[in-house]
Amino acid sequence: MFNVLTKLLLMTGLAAATGAALGAETYPARPVRMVVAYPAGGTTDIAARVLAKALSERMKGSFVVENRAGGGGVIGAGLVANATPDGYTLLFGASPELSIAKSTKKDIAYDPDKSFAPIALVGQAPFVLVANKDFPPNTVQELIAYAKAHPGAVNFSSFGSGTSNHLTGELLNLEAGIKMTHVPYRGSAPSLTDLMGGQIQVTFDTITAVLPLIQSGKVKALAMATAQRSSLLPDLPTIAESGVPGFSGGTWFGLVAPKGTPDAVVQALSRATTAALDDPAVKKDLENRGIVTDVQSPQYFANYLTSETAKWQRVATKIGLQPQ
């Protein structure tokens, strides 16, 4: 009896191991949905489509971008969090729904810390600190000095209360010991219109959105909000270089799957994503669109998510931001 039972257990284990190996070898056997929680045409959507094309070629399968916009990213993220964890529904997520939502949204249908299996940190769309062309300060240090001399008189705009550039502006307030006044808008376009019109003095926005305005002289750039300078504006210093050590803010992107997705699938996707973004042609395509690649492993991404969530939670708590 013992021998029969032992043989059955061994055969069952072997079959399971073989099935897992075959699953990893043949994935993807059918089309993979890559959900983007924003409308088509935006920076997140563009980055996702570049990656989906590269993964389709490298993994010999079909990766299809599906836009599920609404709720500042939480609708699409909730869809993926509650999908079958088999590797065929992924989220090409951004910082608002993966690290900021926990501090700014209530009653969301997922837990950013527990609902996903991180696959790879992909990169970021750097924020640039820009100012009205007639605003006296021309550097971060001059801005800080001006804001201290005129408390509350400097207006900074955002895409809306609780958004990534709102919290980045509040982070500068906290780190520099100043008090700029937040003015929320419904998106980037009206925010930049009022910046150029003089109703707003400064704002943080993506390099993709502001580079043409900087080049045409319609706004002036004060600093990059990233850890490193941008190849698109190589002479522009970072805020960290300008006297606010460690400062960084911007929208980043990452690929995640529902929690419980087989590790073999997660690792296969991570390897393919790394290889795709190491391709000079893919990297250049993204950089030309203002997206800086910084592909990292699942474990690195998991740690990064934890640190980013904690950072924005600290900012939200200090400014008394209530989840909406």
C-alpha positions in Angstrom: 0.0 0.0 0.0 2.8 2.3 0.9 4.6 1.7 -2.4 1.4 2.3 -4.4 0.6 5.5 -2.5 4.2 6.7 -2.9 4.1 6.0 -6.7 0.8 7.9 -7.0 2.1 10.9 -5.2 5.3 10.9 -7.2 3.3 10.6 -10.5 1.0 13.5 -9.4 4.0 15.7 -8.4 5.7 14.9 -11.7 2.6 15.7 -13.7 2.1 19.0 -11.9 5.8 20.0 -12.4 5.6 19.0 -16.0 2.4 21.0 -16.5 3.9 24.1 -14.8 7.0 23.8 -17.0 4.9 23.4 -20.2 2.7 26.4 -19.1 5.8 28.5 -18.7 7.2 27.3 -22.0 4.0 27.9 -24.0 2.9 31.2 -22.4 1.2 33.1 -23.9 -1.0 30.5 -25.6 -3.8 33.1 -26.3 -4.0 36.9 -26.5 -3.0 38.9 -23.4 -5.0 41.9 -22.3 -2.7 44.8 -21.2 -5.1 47.2 -19.5 -4.4 50.9 -19.4 -6.5 52.9 -16.9 -6.5 56.0 -19.1 -7.8 57.2 -22.5 -6.0 56.3 -25.7 -3.4 58.8 -26.8 -2.0 59.8 -23.4 1.6 59.2 -22.2 0.6 56.0 -20.3 -1.2 54.6 -23.3 1.7 55.4 -25.7 4.2 53.7 -23.4 2.0 50.7 -23.0 1.6 50.3 -26.8 5.3 50.4 -27.4 5.8 47.7 -24.8 2.9 45.6 -26.0 4.4 45.5 -29.5 7.8 44.6 -28.2 6.4 41.8 -26.0 4.3 40.4 -28.8 7.5 40.1 -30.9 9.7 38.7 -28.2 7.2 36.3 -26.6 5.7 35.2 -30.0 2.2 36.0 -28.8 -0.4 38.8 -28.9 -0.4 41.6 -26.3 -3.4 43.8 -26.8 -3.8 47.2 -25.1 -7.3 47.8 -23.7 -8.2 51.3 -22.4 -10.4 51.3 -19.3 -10.4 54.9 -18.2 -12.1 56.5 -15.3 -11.7 57.4 -11.6 -8.1 58.7 -12.0 -6.9 55.2 -12.9 -8.7 53.2 -10.2 -11.4 51.7 -12.4 -8.9 50.0 -14.7 -6.7 49.0 -11.8 -9.7 47.4 -10.0 -10.6 45.5 -13.1 -7.1 43.9 -13.2 -6.9 43.3 -9.5 -10.1 41.2 -9.6 -9.3 39.3 -12.9 -8.3 35.7 -13.0 -4.6 35.4 -12.0 -3.5 33.4 -15.0 -1.2 35.9 -16.8 -3.7 36.9 -19.5 -4.9 40.1 -17.9 -2.2 42.6 -17.0 -2.1 46.3 -15.9 0.3 48.7 -17.4 -0.1 51.0 -14.4 1.1 54.4 -13.4 1.9 56.0 -10.1 -1.6 57.6 -9.5 -3.4 54.2 -9.2 -0.5 52.2 -7.9 1.0 54.4 -5.2 -1.0 57.6 -4.8 -4.6 56.3 -4.8 -4.3 54.8 -1.3 -3.9 58.3 0.1 -6.3 60.2 -2.2 -9.2 57.8 -3.0 -11.7 56.1 -0.8 -13.7 52.9 -1.4 -11.4 51.7 -4.2 -12.0 48.1 -5.3 -8.4 46.9 -4.6 -5.5 47.4 -2.2 -2.5 48.7 -4.1 -0.1 47.0 -1.7 -1.8 43.5 -1.7 -3.8 43.1 -4.9 -1.0 42.9 -7.5 2.1 40.8 -8.4 4.7 43.3 -9.6 6.4 42.3 -12.8 8.7 45.2 -13.8 9.2 48.8 -13.2 9.3 50.2 -16.7 10.3 53.9 -16.5 8.9 57.4 -16.0 7.6 60.5 -17.7 9.7 63.1 -15.9 8.2 66.2 -14.5 9.7 69.6 -15.2 9.2 72.6 -12.9 8.2 75.4 -15.3 7.2 79.0 -14.7 5.5 81.9 -16.4 8.0 83.6 -18.7 7.6 86.9 -16.8 7.8 85.4 -13.3 11.0 86.9 -11.7 12.7 83.7 -10.4 14.8 81.8 -12.9 16.1 79.1 -10.7 14.9 76.9 -7.9 16.9 78.8 -5.3 15.4 82.1 -6.6 11.9 80.5 -6.5 12.4 79.4 -2.8 13.7 82.8 -1.8 10.8 84.6 -3.6 8.2 82.2 -2.1 9.6 82.8 1.4 9.5 86.6 0.9 5.9 86.4 -0.5 4.2 83.5 1.5 1.1 82.3 -0.2 1.5 84.6 -3.2 3.0 82.0 -5.6 0.3 79.9 -7.2 1.1 76.4 -8.5 -1.3 74.4 -10.6 -2.1 70.8 -11.0 -4.2 68.3 -13.0 -6.6 68.2 -10.0 -6.5 67.8 -6.3 -4.7 64.6 -5.2 -3.0 64.1 -8.6 0.7 63.4 -9.0 1.7 66.9 -9.9 -0.4 68.3 -7.0 1.5 66.2 -4.5 4.8 66.9 -6.2 4.2 70.6 -5.6 3.2 70.0 -2.0 6.4 68.0 -1.6 8.4 71.0 -2.7 6.5 73.1 -0.2 7.4 70.7 2.6 11.0 70.0 1.6 11.9 73.7 0.8 10.0 75.1 3.8 7.8 77.4 1.6 4.0 77.9 1.1 2.9 78.1 -2.5 -0.8 78.1 -3.1 -2.3 75.1 -4.9 -4.8 75.8 -7.8 -6.4 72.6 -9.2 -7.4 72.3 -12.8 -9.2 69.6 -14.9 -6.1 68.4 -16.7 -2.8 69.6 -18.1 -4.1 71.8 -21.0 -6.1 74.4 -18.9 -3.3 74.4 -16.3 -0.7 75.3 -18.9 -3.0 77.9 -20.5 -3.3 79.8 -17.3 0.4 79.4 -16.6 1.2 81.1 -19.9 -1.5 83.7 -19.1 0.0 84.6 -15.8 -2.8 83.5 -13.5 -0.4 80.7 -12.4 3.3 81.3 -11.6 4.7 77.7 -11.6 3.6 74.1 -12.3 5.0 70.6 -12.6 4.1 68.9 -15.8 5.5 66.1 -18.0 8.5 66.9 -20.3 6.3 65.7 -23.2 3.7 68.5 -22.5 6.1 71.4 -21.8 9.1 70.8 -24.0 7.5 72.6 -27.0 6.5 75.5 -24.8 10.0 75.8 -23.4 11.6 75.7 -26.8 9.2 78.3 -28.1 9.8 80.6 -25.1 6.2 80.5 -24.0 7.3 79.2 -20.5 10.6 78.9 -18.8 12.1 75.8 -17.2 13.5 76.1 -13.7 14.5 72.5 -13.0 13.9 68.7 -13.6 12.0 67.0 -10.8 13.9 63.7 -11.4 17.0 62.2 -9.9 19.0 62.7 -13.1 19.0 65.3 -15.8 17.1 64.7 -19.0 18.8 64.1 -22.3 16.0 66.3 -23.8 17.1 69.2 -21.6 20.7 68.3 -20.7 21.6 71.8 -19.4 18.7 72.0 -17.0 19.6 71.1 -13.4 17.5 68.9 -11.2 15.8 70.2 -8.1 18.0 67.9 -6.0 21.1 69.6 -7.6 19.5 73.0 -6.8 19.5 72.7 -3.1 16.6 70.3 -2.2 18.5 67.0 -1.7 16.8 63.8 -2.7 13.8 65.5 -4.3 12.0 63.6 -7.0 8.5 63.6 -8.4 6.8 62.5 -11.6 4.7 59.8 -13.2 6.2 56.4 -13.4 5.0 53.3 -15.2 5.1 49.6 -14.2 3.7 46.3 -15.3 1.7 44.3 -12.8 -0.5 41.2 -12.7 -3.3 40.1 -10.3 -2.0 38.6 -7.1 -1.6 34.9 -7.4 -0.4 34.9 -11.0 2.0 31.9 -11.3 5.6 33.0 -10.6 6.8 31.3 -13.8 4.6 33.6 -15.8 5.7 36.7 -13.8 9.4 35.8 -14.3 8.9 35.2 -18.0 7.2 38.5 -18.4 9.9 40.3 -16.4 12.7 38.8 -18.5 10.9 39.7 -21.8 10.2 43.2 -20.6 13.8 43.7 -19.6 15.0 42.5 -23.0 12.5 44.6 -24.8 13.5 47.8 -23.0 17.2 47.1 -23.4 16.6 47.2 -27.2 18.2 50.5 -28.3 15.4 51.0 -30.9 12.6 50.6 -28.3 14.5 52.7 -25.7 15.0 55.5 -28.3 11.4 55.4 -29.4 10.2 55.9 -25.8 12.8 58.6 -25.0 11.7 60.5 -28.1 8.3 60.6 -26.6 9.7 61.9 -23.3 9.6 58.6 -21.5 12.8 57.5 -19.7 13.2 53.7 -19.4 14.4 52.3 -16.1 13.4 48.6 -16.2 13.8 46.9 -12.8 13.1 43.4 -11.4 9.8 42.3 -9.7 11.4 42.5 -6.2 12.9 45.9 -6.9 9.5 47.1 -8.2 7.8 45.7 -5.1 10.1 47.6 -2.8 9.7 50.7 -4.9 5.9 50.5 -4.7 6.2 50.3 -0.9 8.5 53.3 -0.7 6.5 55.4 -3.1 3.2 54.7 -1.3 4.8 55.7 2.0 6.2 58.9 0.5 2.9 60.2 -0.9 1.0 59.0 2.3 3.4 61.2 4.3 2.8 64.2 2.0 -1.0 63.7 2.1 -1.0 63.4 5.9 1.1 66.5 6.4 -1.1 68.7 4.2 -4.3 67.2 5.6 -5.5 65.8 2.3 -8.7 63.8 2.8 -9.5 60.8 0.4 -12.3 61.7 -1.9 
